[in-house]
Amino acid sequence: MMRSMSARIPDTLQKKISQRLSFYDDLGVRLFYKDRGVSGSRTFAAPATQSFAASVSEQISYEEAALPKSNRKPELPAPAPAQVAPRGAPPQTVRIPGVLPVPAGPSLFEAFDKVPDDNLLKIRTDLGECTRCKLHKTRNKIVFGDGNPKAELVFVGEGPGHDEDMQGLPFVGRAGKLLTQMIEAMGLQRKDVYICNVVKCRPPENRAPERDEVEQCSPFLLRQIDSIAPKVIVCLGSTAAQTVLATNRGISQFRGQWLEFRGRKLMATYHPAYLLRNPGAKSEVWKDLQKVMAVLGLEPKKGKSAEAGKSS
């Protein structure tokens, strides 16, 4: 049958049919034809995945096969032309939707704005007869600070005790006398340094200042430090160090190490009141103060008071 059929089909048409069949073969469509010599029709279908192509191919007539084979390839949409930035233009930043940059926020004390042309008198005036926290209810006097307004060395304590509350001056009790001896051992006088506290009013029963009290009072402490602009800050005790450094770490973790606060050197050491309870720690504090002296270019003072400050 196929031989007689091929005899009736011109060579040109056979060539075109062969080309079309090759085309379907390239598409993966194979094994389809009709055997017209038997009663009924039997179709040899392609595999199941290509059955749709086989059913379509059975309908191809000689006229369709005689059509010229198109050599055109399917046209794809042309890609958008790349935009070329002008020469010298800054590089463009690719923005990814839904992804926002995380700004690096300032720390607590970097965010505290400095007051232009500030001074201790202005700070004291702004403090006024303070009633910003509950400590004002039990205080006798506000203890603002005392010493040289242009000192290179500032001592920051925790808060006033009984004697300080009565006199309105910082470090005038037993702990204050020990601090005076330490200052003199460094070759200085109290009038050469500035002494202040984190809170300006005495906490009842000399308890540690509470968080809300520190938050209300610390801005005035920061203004004092900025106004004086010392070369070195010495924090006496955990409360002072934790407040200035904005940390909850214990003082033993960084005592005796040089730290930085607003571009100034900071040293944390034990509070004189702690030394009165633990005399053995005085040698450690003296080592810390010697580091401060080296930065300030101070020579230790010789004499009875100096020896008392180092060992008594």
VEXMAR-693965 format. One line per field, with one value per residue: x, y, z of N, C-alpha, C, O in turn. Coordinates in steps of 0.2 Angstrom, whole numbers, m for minus. Example, Ala and Ser with C-alpha at 12.3 -4.5 7.8 and 13.67 -1.06 7.14 Angstrom:
# residues 2
n.c1 <- 66/64 .
n.c2 <- m28/m11 .
n.c3 <- 39/35 .
ca.c1 <- 62/68 .
ca.c2 <- m22/m5 .
ca.c3 <- 39/36 .
c.c1 <- 66/64 .
c.c2 <- m16/0 .
c.c3 <- 39/39 .
o.c1 <- 71/67 .
o.c2 <- m17/6 .
o.c3 <- 42/40 .
***
This chain:
# residues 312
n.c1 <- 4/9/19/12/6/16/20/11/13/21/39/43/33/34/46/43/34/42/50/41/37/50/51/40/46/57/50/47/36/31/28/15/2/m10/m17/m24/m27/m34/m50/m59/m51/m34/m25/m8/m3/6/17/9/11/12/0/m9/m3/m2/m16/m19/m10/m16/m25/m20/m19/m15/m14/m11/1/8/11/23/37/39/53/55/58/50/46/53/49/58/71/71/79/95/97/109/119/123/139/150/140/133/133/118/108/101/85/77/61/52/63/71/83/92/93/107/106/109/118/112/118/124/113/109/107/119/120/121/134/134/135/140/133/121/116/113/104/94/91/85/74/72/59/57/58/54/63/64/56/61/73/86/95/99/112/123/136/154/169/182/177/183/190/203/200/187/177/164/151/139/128/121/125/121/128/132/119/115/124/125/135/146/153/158/157/163/167/170/181/191/191/196/209/214/214/224/235/237/243/236/223/207/201/206/200/184/169/155/138/128/114/106/100/98/96/83/89/101/100/103/101/86/79/71/74/87/85/79/88/101/102/107/119/126/126/134/146/149/150/161/171/181/198/199/188/183/174/166/162/148/136/138/147/139/128/134/141/130/127/124/133/143/154/167/170/175/183/197/201/204/191/180/171/161/172/181/193/189/189/184/182/183/171/174/167/165/178/180/174/180/195/206/205/210/223/221/213/222/231/223/221/234/236/227/234/246/241/237/249/254/264/266/261/272/272/263/249/248/252/242/231/235/235/228 .
n.c2 <- m6/6/7/8/20/29/29/36/49/64/67/79/82/71/74/86/81/73/82/88/78/76/88/86/76/81/89/79/71/56/40/40/36/31/16/12/1/m9/m15/m3/9/10/17/21/27/40/41/42/55/63/61/70/77/67/65/76/76/66/72/79/84/80/92/100/95/98/111/124/122/132/142/151/156/156/172/181/193/208/212/225/240/243/256/268/276/294/299/301/303/299/282/272/267/251/248/237/231/232/230/239/251/250/262/268/272/285/284/284/295/302/306/316/333/346/361/376/388/385/385/382/390/393/381/377/387/383/370/374/375/360/349/337/323/311/312/325/327/323/328/340/350/354/346/352/353/355/365/368/376/375/363/350/338/328/322/310/305/295/300/312/310/310/321/328/332/340/351/355/352/342/326/328/321/306/298/308/314/305/305/317/316/307/314/324/316/314/325/337/349/350/361/362/352/346/341/331/323/309/310/324/326/319/301/293/285/283/275/267/277/277/271/280/292/294/296/308/317/315/322/335/332/328/340/347/341/343/357/359/352/342/334/322/310/303/290/287/272/260/265/278/275/266/275/286/278/272/258/241/233/227/236/230/224/232/241/251/252/261/270/278/294/304/308/310/304/291/284/272/268/262/267/279/277/263/259/262/252/242/241/235/236/248/249/245/256/266/262/264/278/282/280/290/301/300/303/316/322/322/323/312/318/321/317/317/318/313/300/295/295/285/274/274 .
n.c3 <- 0/4/m5/m17/m14/m13/m26/m33/m28/m31/m32/m27/m18/m9/m4/3/12/19/25/33/42/48/55/64/71/77/86/95/91/86/77/71/60/47/43/29/22/29/36/44/55/62/74/77/92/99/113/130/135/123/116/113/103/93/90/84/73/65/57/47/30/13/6/17/20/9/10/10/21/35/39/48/65/81/87/100/113/112/122/134/131/138/151/150/161/162/159/172/181/198/205/204/217/220/225/235/237/252/260/272/276/292/303/312/328/339/355/372/379/368/362/370/370/369/378/372/376/390/408/425/434/427/425/438/441/432/438/450/464/465/462/455/457/469/480/484/494/506/508/515/510/493/485/475/469/469/468/456/442/430/430/427/431/436/449/451/461/470/478/490/507/525/531/520/516/526/525/512/503/493/498/512/524/533/522/513/519/517/503/501/506/497/486/489/490/477/473/473/477/485/479/467/459/453/461/462/461/456/459/466/479/495/496/506/521/516/505/489/474/465/449/443/449/446/432/432/437/431/418/422/428/417/410/419/417/404/404/412/405/408/408/413/419/435/441/455/462/459/455/450/439/432/428/421/410/405/408/415/420/433/443/446/434/425/432/435/422/407/400/389/388/379/371/381/394/405/421/431/449/466/478/491/502/502/503/517/523/518/519/513/500/496/491/478/473/474/464/453/453/451/438/433/437/429/416/418/421/434/449/463/479/493/510/526/524/512/513/521/512/504/511/523 .
ca.c1 <- 0/13/23/8/4/22/21/6/15/27/45/43/28/37/51/40/31/48/53/36/38/56/49/37/51/61/46/45/30/33/24/8/0/m16/m16/m30/m29/m38/m56/m58/m44/m31/m20/m3/m2/12/17/4/13/12/m6/m13/0/m4/m23/m19/m7/m20/m30/m16/m21/m10/m14/m7/8/11/13/30/39/42/60/55/58/46/49/53/49/65/73/71/86/98/98/116/119/128/146/151/134/134/130/112/106/96/81/73/55/51/69/72/89/91/98/111/103/114/117/108/121/126/107/108/110/123/117/126/136/132/139/138/128/115/114/111/97/89/89/80/72/70/54/56/57/51/69/64/51/65/80/87/98/101/119/124/143/159/176/185/173/187/195/204/198/180/175/157/149/133/123/123/124/118/132/131/112/115/129/124/141/147/159/161/157/169/170/173/188/195/192/201/216/216/216/230/240/239/247/231/219/200/199/209/196/177/166/148/135/123/108/108/96/100/91/82/93/107/99/105/96/82/80/67/77/93/83/77/94/107/104/110/126/129/127/140/152/150/152/168/175/188/202/198/182/184/167/167/157/144/130/141/149/133/124/138/142/124/128/122/138/146/161/172/171/179/187/205/202/202/185/179/164/161/179/186/195/185/191/180/185/178/168/177/163/167/185/180/171/185/202/211/204/213/229/218/211/228/234/219/223/241/235/225/240/250/238/237/256/255/268/263/263/275/270/258/242/248/253/236/227/236/235/224 .
ca.c2 <- 0/12/7/11/27/33/29/42/56/67/67/86/82/67/78/91/77/70/87/90/73/77/93/83/71/86/91/73/68/50/34/41/36/27/10/12/m6/m14/m12/2/12/9/22/20/33/42/39/46/62/66/59/76/79/62/66/82/74/62/76/83/81/80/99/103/93/101/118/125/123/139/142/157/154/160/178/183/200/211/215/233/243/245/263/270/283/299/299/306/302/294/276/272/262/247/248/231/233/228/230/246/251/251/268/267/277/287/281/288/301/305/310/322/339/350/367/381/393/383/386/379/395/393/374/378/391/378/365/377/371/354/344/333/316/311/314/332/327/321/332/346/354/352/346/353/351/360/364/372/376/373/358/345/331/328/316/309/300/292/304/315/307/314/327/332/335/346/357/357/351/335/323/331/316/302/296/314/316/300/307/323/313/304/320/327/311/315/332/342/351/350/367/361/347/347/335/331/317/308/313/330/325/313/296/291/280/282/269/268/280/273/273/286/297/295/298/315/321/314/327/340/329/328/347/349/338/346/364/359/349/340/330/315/309/297/288/283/268/257/270/284/272/264/280/289/274/269/251/238/229/228/240/226/221/237/246/252/252/267/270/285/297/310/310/311/298/290/279/270/265/260/273/280/273/256/258/263/246/237/245/231/238/255/249/245/262/270/261/268/285/283/280/296/306/299/306/323/324/324/319/311/322/317/320/313/317/308/293/293/294/279/268/274 .
ca.c3 <- 0/5/m11/m22/m13/m15/m34/m35/m25/m34/m28/m24/m12/m5/0/8/18/23/29/39/47/52/59/70/75/81/92/99/89/82/77/69/53/46/38/25/19/33/38/50/56/68/75/82/95/102/121/133/136/117/113/110/96/88/87/79/67/60/53/42/24/8/5/22/19/3/11/11/28/37/42/53/72/85/89/107/114/112/129/135/130/145/152/152/165/159/161/178/186/203/204/206/222/219/230/236/240/258/264/274/280/299/305/318/332/344/362/376/380/362/360/375/366/373/379/370/381/396/413/431/437/423/427/445/440/429/443/455/470/461/464/449/459/476/484/487/500/512/508/518/505/487/485/468/467/472/466/451/436/424/432/422/434/440/453/451/466/470/480/496/513/530/532/514/516/531/523/505/500/492/501/518/529/533/515/510/521/514/496/501/507/491/481/491/488/470/472/471/483/483/475/460/456/454/464/461/462/451/461/470/485/499/497/513/524/512/500/482/470/461/442/441/452/442/426/432/439/427/413/425/429/410/408/423/414/397/405/414/400/411/404/415/424/439/444/462/464/454/453/446/433/428/426/416/405/403/408/421/422/439/443/446/427/421/437/433/414/404/396/385/388/375/370/387/397/411/425/437/454/471/482/497/508/501/506/524/525/515/519/509/493/495/486/471/471/473/457/448/454/448/430/432/438/423/411/420/422/441/453/470/485/499/517/531/522/506/515/524/507/500/515/529 .
c.c1 <- 4/17/19/7/10/23/16/8/21/33/45/39/31/42/49/37/36/50/48/37/44/55/46/41/55/57/45/39/32/27/17/7/m7/m15/m23/m32/m33/m45/m56/m52/m41/m25/m14/m1/4/12/12/5/12/5/m9/m10/m2/m11/m23/m16/m11/m24/m26/m17/m15/m9/m10/0/12/13/20/32/42/48/60/54/53/49/48/53/56/66/73/78/89/99/105/116/124/134/147/146/136/131/123/111/100/92/77/67/54/57/71/79/88/96/101/110/109/113/114/111/123/119/106/111/114/120/122/127/134/137/136/132/121/112/110/104/92/86/84/80/68/64/52/55/55/57/68/60/55/71/80/89/99/109/121/131/148/166/177/180/176/192/196/202/192/179/167/155/142/127/125/121/121/122/132/124/112/119/128/130/143/153/162/160/164/172/173/180/193/197/197/208/219/218/223/236/242/242/242/227/212/198/202/204/188/174/158/145/130/116/110/104/98/94/90/86/99/107/102/99/92/82/77/70/84/91/82/83/100/108/108/118/129/131/133/146/154/153/159/173/182/192/201/192/184/177/169/161/152/139/133/143/144/129/128/139/136/124/125/127/141/153/167/174/175/183/194/206/200/196/185/172/165/168/183/187/191/188/186/183/180/177/172/173/164/174/185/178/176/192/207/211/208/219/227/216/217/231/230/220/230/240/232/230/245/247/238/244/257/260/265/266/266/273/265/252/242/248/246/231/228/235/230/217 .
c.c2 <- 6/13/11/18/31/34/35/49/58/67/74/85/77/70/83/87/75/76/89/84/74/83/91/79/75/88/85/69/62/45/36/40/31/22/10/6/m10/m10/m8/5/11/14/20/26/34/40/44/53/66/64/64/78/74/63/71/80/70/66/80/80/82/88/102/101/96/108/119/125/129/138/148/154/159/167/180/190/203/213/222/235/245/253/264/276/287/298/304/306/297/288/275/266/258/246/241/232/229/228/237/246/253/256/266/273/279/284/286/295/305/309/316/328/343/357/372/386/391/384/383/384/394/386/374/382/386/373/368/374/365/350/339/325/317/312/321/332/326/325/338/351/351/352/346/351/357/359/369/371/374/367/353/338/332/321/316/304/298/297/307/310/312/321/331/336/341/352/359/356/344/332/327/327/312/300/302/316/311/302/313/321/310/309/323/322/312/321/337/344/350/356/366/356/349/340/336/324/316/311/319/330/319/307/294/285/278/276/271/272/276/275/279/293/299/298/306/319/320/319/333/338/330/335/349/347/342/353/364/357/347/335/323/315/303/296/284/279/265/262/275/281/270/269/284/285/270/261/248/233/231/232/236/223/226/242/246/252/259/266/277/287/303/313/312/305/297/284/278/266/264/267/273/276/266/254/259/256/240/240/241/233/245/255/248/252/267/269/264/275/287/284/287/302/306/303/314/326/326/320/318/315/318/321/315/312/312/301/290/292/288/273/268/271 .
c.c3 <- 0/m1/m16/m21/m15/m22/m36/m32/m28/m29/m24/m17/m7/m1/5/14/22/28/35/44/51/57/65/74/79/87/97/97/84/82/76/62/53/41/35/22/23/35/44/50/62/69/80/85/98/110/124/133/129/113/110/103/91/85/82/72/62/56/48/35/19/7/10/22/14/4/12/19/29/41/48/60/76/87/96/108/115/119/129/135/137/145/154/155/162/163/167/183/192/202/207/211/220/225/230/240/247/263/266/277/288/301/312/323/337/351/366/377/374/360/364/372/371/373/377/375/388/401/420/434/433/424/433/445/437/434/448/461/468/465/459/451/467/482/488/493/507/513/513/514/499/487/477/465/470/469/460/444/430/426/427/425/438/443/453/456/465/472/487/502/518/531/526/514/520/529/516/501/499/496/507/524/530/526/512/512/518/507/496/502/501/486/483/490/481/468/471/478/480/478/468/456/456/456/464/462/457/453/466/477/488/498/504/515/520/507/493/478/466/454/440/443/448/435/426/434/434/421/416/427/422/408/412/419/408/398/407/409/403/406/406/420/428/442/450/463/458/451/448/439/429/425/420/409/402/402/414/423/429/439/443/439/423/426/435/426/412/399/393/386/385/373/375/391/404/414/431/442/460/475/488/503/508/504/514/527/523/514/514/502/491/490/479/468/470/466/452/447/451/441/429/432/432/417/412/421/429/445/460/475/490/505/520/527/515/508/518/518/503/505/521/528 .
o.c1 <- 3/19/21/6/9/26/18/6/26/32/47/41/31/43/51/37/36/52/50/36/44/58/47/41/57/60/42/37/34/22/12/11/m8/m13/m28/m37/m35/m45/m53/m48/m44/m21/m16/2/8/6/10/1/12/5/m12/m13/m2/m12/m27/m18/m10/m26/m29/m17/m10/m3/m5/5/18/16/23/28/46/49/65/51/53/55/42/56/60/61/75/83/85/101/108/113/129/135/145/146/139/125/122/114/95/94/74/67/56/56/73/80/83/102/98/112/113/107/112/108/125/120/102/117/111/117/127/123/132/143/130/127/116/106/105/99/86/81/79/84/62/65/47/52/55/55/70/60/53/75/74/87/101/112/121/132/145/168/174/180/173/198/192/202/191/180/164/158/139/123/129/117/119/119/131/124/108/117/130/131/141/158/168/162/169/178/178/184/198/202/201/213/225/223/226/241/248/244/244/228/210/194/199/205/187/175/156/149/128/113/115/106/99/88/94/87/102/112/103/93/95/84/80/70/85/94/83/83/104/113/112/122/135/136/137/151/160/157/163/178/187/189/201/191/185/174/172/155/153/138/130/142/144/127/125/139/136/123/124/126/141/156/172/180/178/186/197/212/195/196/189/167/168/169/189/183/190/190/184/188/175/181/174/177/164/175/189/179/176/194/211/215/208/220/230/218/217/234/232/221/231/244/234/231/247/251/239/245/261/261/262/272/264/272/263/249/237/245/244/227/224/234/229/213 .
o.c2 <- 11/19/15/22/37/39/38/54/54/68/74/88/79/69/83/89/75/75/90/86/72/83/93/78/73/89/86/65/64/45/34/43/28/23/7/5/m16/m4/m11/5/10/15/18/31/29/38/49/57/72/65/64/80/75/62/71/82/70/63/84/74/85/90/106/105/97/111/114/128/132/134/148/149/165/166/179/194/200/217/226/232/248/256/262/282/285/296/310/309/292/288/278/261/261/244/240/234/223/226/241/241/256/255/263/279/275/282/292/300/311/314/320/328/344/359/372/388/396/384/382/381/394/385/371/380/387/371/365/370/364/348/336/321/322/313/322/337/328/324/340/357/345/357/341/347/362/354/374/365/373/367/351/333/337/316/321/298/300/299/304/306/317/326/337/341/345/358/365/359/340/336/329/329/314/300/301/318/313/302/314/324/311/308/325/325/310/322/342/341/350/355/370/356/354/335/341/319/320/314/319/335/314/309/294/280/273/273/277/270/271/281/283/298/305/302/310/325/325/321/336/342/332/336/353/351/343/356/368/360/349/333/318/320/298/300/279/281/268/262/276/284/271/269/285/287/267/258/251/229/237/231/238/221/224/247/240/252/262/262/282/283/308/319/314/300/302/279/282/262/267/272/268/274/262/249/255/254/235/241/244/232/247/259/251/253/271/273/266/278/292/287/290/306/311/307/318/332/331/314/322/316/313/327/310/307/309/297/285/287/285/267/262/271 .
o.c3 <- m4/m3/m20/m26/m17/m25/m41/m35/m29/m23/m18/m12/m1/5/10/20/28/34/40/50/57/62/71/80/85/92/102/101/79/85/80/58/58/36/38/19/20/35/49/46/68/64/85/83/99/112/121/133/129/107/104/99/85/79/78/67/56/50/44/34/21/6/9/23/13/0/15/23/26/45/51/62/74/90/99/103/119/122/124/138/141/140/159/153/159/168/166/189/190/199/212/211/219/230/225/246/247/268/261/281/289/301/316/322/339/352/364/377/375/357/362/371/377/368/380/379/392/400/420/437/436/425/434/449/440/433/449/463/468/471/459/447/470/487/493/497/512/518/514/514/499/489/474/461/472/468/459/442/425/423/423/421/442/440/455/456/460/468/490/502/517/531/527/512/519/530/514/495/503/497/507/530/527/525/508/509/517/504/492/499/499/482/478/488/479/463/468/483/474/474/464/450/460/454/466/462/453/449/470/481/485/500/508/512/520/505/492/479/463/452/437/440/447/433/421/432/434/420/412/426/422/405/410/419/407/395/405/409/401/401/402/424/425/446/450/465/453/445/443/434/423/419/415/404/397/397/419/428/431/434/440/438/418/423/433/424/414/395/394/386/387/374/374/390/407/411/434/441/459/475/491/507/513/507/517/532/526/508/511/498/485/486/475/463/465/463/447/442/448/437/423/428/430/414/407/422/430/443/463/475/492/505/518/527/514/505/517/518/500/502/524/532 .
***
